[in-house]
Amino acid sequence: MIPPPIDQGTLDTAVALVRAAGKRTLRWFRSSDLTVERKEDGTPVTAADQDAERFLREQLAEAFPGDGVLGEEEAPTAGTTGRRWILDPIDGTKAFTCGVPLYSNLLALEDEHGLAVGVVNLPALGETVWAGRGLGCWSERGPARVSDHTTLAGAYVMSSSFSHWAPGRVAALEAAGAVLRTWGDGYGYALVVTGRVAAMVDPVAEPYDLGPMPVLLAEAGGRFTDVDGEVSIERGSGVATNGHLHDELLAVLRAR
């Protein structure tokens, strides 16, 4: 059975909230008073991350009372409606702290049918891509669609970094003719759904890094899975493509 579309009002509210959160982060972007701290896992966090997440949680609680929330910087909030918002206030904090304008704000909504809303906002670039189940995928330029590139040969493949890649995978992709680029994070997925690159790979990722991606890719005509080919944001990895070269890419990533 085809799941029902999400209502347009929910999608519009999600887009507005993410843009507002992103605008708040610009107060710290390339600021001389930005302080970078380290979390227990060694990853960076800033006041901008914490402020944006607090803002989104407060606004979501007001607009959608009873919905649960999963975010990167605060403990999960249990819900009573069967719906859960998944957010990353700054995806690409390392880029943010380096003054690189490719960081993003991510927000997704999950209901009983799966991922229903996905938004990737790039505040320093003034770009947003968003999708609602059954409502299409969009950007400021209009409908967003993946590219029609059919093979890895000549395909641009993004990643957040290569530090978590298994040995030999980079060489294998290059041997297949792929053109590899980094500084990916949410930006890389935005490039895929708008047809500017063919694929994005996150060998290691958390659910809040991937929340918007299944619905964005589905509505843009592409495909999202983990590296094992499962459609899930919970299994620790993410692969997004235009669909045409997805199986070829997975075969290279899973080769032993």
GIWO-V789788 format. One record per pair of residues at least 6 apart in sequence whose C-alpha atoms are under 7 Angstrom apart, sorted by sequence separation. I is the first residue (numbers start at 1). J is the second residue. D is the distance in whole Angstrom. If there is no record, write none. Layout:
i:j:d
I:J:D
I:J:D
This chain:
i:j:d
28:34:6
38:44:5
39:45:7
70:76:5
109:115:6
110:116:6
121:127:6
122:128:6
131:137:4
137:143:6
138:144:5
149:155:7
191:197:6
192:198:6
217:223:5
225:231:4
226:232:6
37:44:6
38:45:6
69:76:6
70:77:7
95:102:7
96:103:6
109:116:6
121:128:4
130:137:6
131:138:6
137:144:5
192:199:6
217:224:6
224:231:6
225:232:6
36:44:6
37:45:5
69:77:5
95:103:6
109:117:5
120:128:6
121:129:6
130:138:5
192:200:7
36:45:6
37:46:6
68:77:5
69:78:7
108:117:5
109:118:7
120:129:5
129:138:6
130:139:7
226:235:7
36:46:5
68:78:5
93:103:7
108:118:4
119:129:6
120:130:6
129:139:5
214:224:5
227:237:6
35:46:6
68:79:4
92:103:5
107:118:6
108:119:6
119:130:4
128:139:6
189:200:6
213:224:7
226:237:5
227:238:6
67:79:5
91:103:6
92:104:7
107:119:5
118:130:6
119:131:7
128:140:7
188:200:6
226:238:4
227:239:6
66:79:5
67:80:6
90:103:7
91:104:5
106:119:6
107:120:7
118:131:5
127:140:7
225:238:6
226:239:5
66:80:5
67:81:6
90:104:6
91:105:6
106:120:5
117:131:6
118:132:7
225:239:5
66:81:6
68:83:6
69:84:5
70:85:6
71:86:6
90:105:5
91:106:7
105:120:6
106:121:7
117:132:5
224:239:6
225:240:7
67:83:5
68:84:4
69:85:5
70:86:5
71:87:5
72:88:6
89:105:5
104:120:6
105:121:5
116:132:6
117:133:6
224:240:4
67:84:6
68:85:6
69:86:6
70:87:6
71:88:6
88:105:6
89:106:6
104:121:5
105:122:7
116:133:5
223:240:6
224:241:7
88:106:5
104:122:5
223:241:5
87:106:5
88:107:7
103:122:6
104:123:7
222:241:6
223:242:6
28:48:6
53:73:7
87:107:4
102:122:7
222:242:4
223:243:5
86:107:6
87:108:6
157:178:7
161:182:6
221:242:7
222:243:5
86:108:5
156:178:6
157:179:6
158:180:6
159:181:6
160:182:5
161:183:7
211:233:6
25:48:5
50:73:6
85:108:6
86:109:6
101:124:5
153:176:6
154:177:6
155:178:5
156:179:5
157:180:5
158:181:5
159:182:5
160:183:5
193:216:7
210:233:6
227:250:6
85:109:5
101:125:6
152:176:6
153:177:4
154:178:5
155:179:6
156:180:6
157:181:6
158:182:5
159:183:7
160:184:4
193:217:6
84:109:6
85:110:6
152:177:6
153:178:5
154:179:6
159:184:5
160:185:5
84:110:5
152:178:5
158:184:6
159:185:7
207:233:5
227:253:7
25:52:7
83:110:6
84:111:7
193:220:6
207:234:5
24:52:7
83:111:4
210:238:7
82:111:6
83:112:7
159:188:7
82:112:7
158:188:6
206:236:6
21:52:5
205:236:5
204:236:5
205:237:5
204:237:5
205:238:7
21:55:7
203:237:5
21:56:7
202:237:5
203:238:6
53:89:5
202:238:5
52:89:5
201:238:6
202:239:6
165:203:6
201:239:5
17:56:7
164:203:6
200:239:6
201:240:7
49:89:5
157:197:7
164:204:7
200:240:5
49:90:6
156:197:5
157:198:6
158:199:6
159:200:6
199:240:5
200:241:6
156:198:6
157:199:5
158:200:4
159:201:5
160:202:7
199:241:4
155:198:6
156:199:7
157:200:6
158:201:6
159:202:6
198:241:6
199:242:7
198:242:6
146:192:6
146:193:5
45:93:7
145:193:6
146:194:6
147:195:4
44:93:7
144:193:6
145:194:5
146:195:4
147:196:7
149:198:7
192:241:6
44:94:7
144:194:5
145:195:6
192:242:7
147:198:6
189:240:7
129:190:6
120:186:6
29:96:7
30:99:5
29:99:7
120:190:7
146:220:6
145:220:5
146:221:6
144:220:6
145:221:6
146:222:6
137:216:6
173:252:7
172:252:7
104:186:6
133:215:6
137:219:5
22:105:6
104:187:7
132:215:7
136:219:5
137:220:5
103:187:7
131:215:6
136:220:7
169:253:6
102:187:6
131:216:5
130:216:7
133:219:7
18:105:7
131:219:7
18:107:7
92:185:6
118:211:7
119:212:6
152:245:6
91:185:6
118:212:4
148:242:7
150:244:5
151:245:5
91:186:6
117:212:7
118:213:7
147:242:6
149:244:7
150:245:6
146:242:5
118:215:6
152:249:7
117:215:6
118:216:6
22:121:7
115:214:7
116:215:6
23:123:6
115:215:6
22:123:5
19:121:6
18:121:7
108:211:5
15:119:6
107:211:7
108:212:5
107:212:6
11:117:6
106:212:7
3:113:6
6:116:6
91:209:7
88:208:5
11:132:6
87:208:5
88:209:6
86:208:6
86:211:6
6:132:6
6:133:6
5:133:5
6:134:7
5:134:4
5:135:7
72:208:7
71:208:6
